[in-house]
């Protein structure tokens, strides 16, 4: 098993994993092809990173982080507006959710910490320590970038994920409501 930085050839697998296993988020609602464009757009962004876990030449998990989540919002608006508009035309019911996106708590904060904004491990690879290794690898990446602290968010209803973060001894840093759901923030 190898953890490494994303390569362009990884994008279809990452988009598929995100779409299949992170269904509750707004990004998945935009579709798998959008997710591919989304992850590709951050490959050259110095404020973001994506780490992948490769096992037998297959990606079995990934984590994406940012040192300034405002850059994600700005980059999405500036460089991904056309794919977003195409998706809205195809799925008009998503417009209301997209309109609320700028109000996500991390986009508003003047953060001085890193934030993991996507983390997924395929079900067949869970329970093998991959999620833990990804969190630790993200923490190392944040430290390289000058951030000793990080956080991540998870919906309250995602009990398996909440239990996982608590077992890692991540501390609950707060909560907020977003898109009519309670979001819990964990951090080191």
Beta strands, then each sheet from edge to edge (+ up, - down):
strand 1: 2-5
strand 2: 48-55
strand 3: 58-66
strand 4: 114-121
strand 5: 150-155
strand 6: 171-178
strand 7: 181-187
sheet 1: 1+ 2- 3+ 4- 5- 7+ 6-
end
